[in-house]
Amino acid sequence: TFSLGVLFQSIYLKYNSILLIITLHCLVNYFGTYKRYLFKFVDNSNETYSINDFITTFILIFLFTLFIIIPLSYLLIRKELKNNTWHNN
């Protein structure tokens, strides 16, 4: 959620379009909600998750955010950052 929030905020600052963010958010919600219908061959109703699964997932999301989302966000808004006076002080 945090990663998508950072990415959506950067896209909003770059394009200044709330409709674009709403559309992207709707698409994320749609595919997140209906993924079980898209991937019917996966049956994970009997699976249990351990703390190791949680830690592994957390580390992967953290690394994805650190190395993909944050640099991508910076590339999207670097021009806006350079134009702001608060950034130069």
N, C-alpha and C positions, 0 to 999 in steps of 0.2 A: 504494500500500500504506500509506504513511504517513497519507494523508488518511482512508482507511477505518479505520485504527487509532485515529486521534483521534476520529472519529465514533463508533465502537463503544465506545470508552472512555467517552465522554460519555453515551451511551445507557445503559451499565452503571451509571454513577454516578447517573443520574437514576432508573432503574427498578430497580436492584439485582437484575437477573435475568440470570444467566449463560446460561440456556436461550434467552432472547431473542437474545443475542449469538451463540450457537451457530447458531441458526436463520438469522439474517441472514447469518452467514459462510457457511453452507451454500448459501444462495440465491445469494450472490455467486459462489461457486465453481462452482455448477451452471450459471448463465448465462454465466459466463466460459469454461467448458469446452465447453459445447454451443452457443455462439453460431454456429459454422460450420454447424450443422444448422438453426438458426433463420433464418439469412440465406444461403440456398443460392445466391442469385443473385450473390453477391459472390465473384469468383475472384481472389484476390490471391497465387496461388502463384508467379507470375513477377515480382512486384514486388521492387524493391530499395529500401532506405532509405538516405538520405544523412544527413550530420551536420545539415543544415538541418531535416530532418524530426524528428530527435531534439531539437534545440533548440526548435523550435516546439512539439512535444508537451510538453517539460519546462516551458516558460513557461506553456502553457495549464493544465497540472496545478497548477503553483505558484499561478497566479492563482485557479483554482477553489478550491484549499485556503485561500488567504488571504481570499477574499471570500465564500465560501459555507460551507465546512466549519468553519472556526474560529468565525465568528459564530454558526452554528447550534449548535455545541458549547457555546459560551458561554451561549446562550439555554437550552440543556437543563440546564446545571449551575449557573447563577448562584445559585439558592437554596442549593445545597449549598456553594458558595464563600462565601457570606455567613455561613453558620452555622459554618464552620470558624474556629478561633481563629488558626491559622497564617496565614490570609489577612489577618486584621485587624492583625497585628503588623507 
